[in-house]
Amino acid sequence: MRRILIIFLLFLLVVTPFAFAQEYNPNESFEIIGKIKHFSYEGGFYGIEADNGAEYKPINLTSSFKIEGLGVRARARFIKGGSFWQSWGVPIEIIEIERYTE
């Protein structure tokens, strides 16, 4: 029973970031509205938690946007392949980003 639970949890860890992601097309960009999140584990990194619950790991977030809780609107595209240390979020490349408040 314990083994089944561990396998199920690992499955959720791998599948969940993609559950909210849009269909992958590296040539198309998409919009994200959300907040910047900082994580201190796995060497420390920043991500974007979208208003729809999706989690994105931008590879090129500039230092001026690395502020915990900052509201942002971004245009981004998915990154195909690659190897990333952090196991949180779907890897993206930011095309443009701005501060955003509702």
C-alpha positions in Angstrom: 0.0 0.0 0.0 2.8 2.4 0.9 4.5 1.7 -2.5 1.3 2.5 -4.4 0.9 5.8 -2.5 4.5 6.8 -3.3 4.1 6.0 -7.0 0.8 7.9 -7.1 2.4 11.0 -5.4 5.4 10.9 -7.8 2.9 10.7 -10.7 1.1 13.8 -9.4 4.4 15.6 -9.0 5.3 15.0 -12.6 1.9 15.5 -14.2 0.4 18.4 -12.2 2.6 21.2 -13.8 1.3 20.1 -17.3 -2.3 19.8 -16.3 -2.9 23.5 -16.4 -0.5 24.2 -19.3 -1.8 25.1 -22.7 -1.2 22.8 -25.6 2.5 22.9 -26.4 3.5 24.9 -29.5 7.0 26.4 -29.5 6.2 28.9 -32.2 3.2 30.5 -30.4 3.2 32.7 -27.4 0.6 32.9 -24.7 -0.3 35.3 -21.9 0.2 34.8 -18.2 -1.4 36.9 -15.5 -0.2 36.0 -12.0 2.2 36.6 -9.2 6.0 36.0 -8.7 6.9 33.3 -6.2 10.3 32.7 -4.7 11.4 29.2 -3.6 14.5 28.6 -1.5 14.8 24.9 -2.1 16.8 23.3 -5.0 19.3 26.2 -5.0 16.6 28.9 -4.9 14.6 30.1 -7.9 11.6 32.2 -9.0 8.4 31.1 -10.7 5.1 32.6 -11.8 1.9 31.2 -10.3 -0.8 32.1 -12.8 -4.3 33.2 -11.7 -5.7 30.0 -13.3 -3.5 27.9 -11.0 -0.8 27.0 -13.6 2.9 27.2 -12.5 5.6 28.4 -14.8 9.4 28.4 -14.4 10.8 31.3 -16.5 14.4 30.8 -17.5 15.0 34.5 -18.3 13.2 36.4 -15.5 15.1 39.7 -15.0 16.2 40.8 -11.5 13.8 43.7 -11.5 10.9 41.2 -11.4 12.4 38.9 -8.8 10.1 40.2 -6.1 7.9 37.8 -4.0 4.2 38.5 -4.6 4.7 40.9 -7.4 1.8 40.9 -9.8 2.8 40.4 -13.5 1.4 40.1 -17.0 3.7 38.3 -19.3 3.9 37.0 -22.9 5.8 33.8 -23.0 6.5 30.6 -24.9 7.1 27.0 -23.8 10.7 25.7 -23.9 11.1 22.4 -25.7 13.5 19.9 -24.2 16.3 21.0 -21.9 17.2 19.9 -18.4 16.2 21.8 -15.3 17.1 21.3 -11.7 13.9 22.6 -10.3 11.0 20.3 -10.3 8.4 23.0 -10.0 6.5 24.5 -12.9 6.6 24.3 -16.7 9.7 25.9 -18.2 9.0 29.0 -20.3 10.9 31.8 -22.0 9.5 35.3 -21.3 9.1 37.4 -24.4 7.8 40.5 -22.6 6.7 41.2 -19.0 5.2 44.1 -17.0 4.0 44.8 -13.5 0.3 44.2 -13.2 -2.4 45.0 -10.6 -6.0 44.2 -10.9 
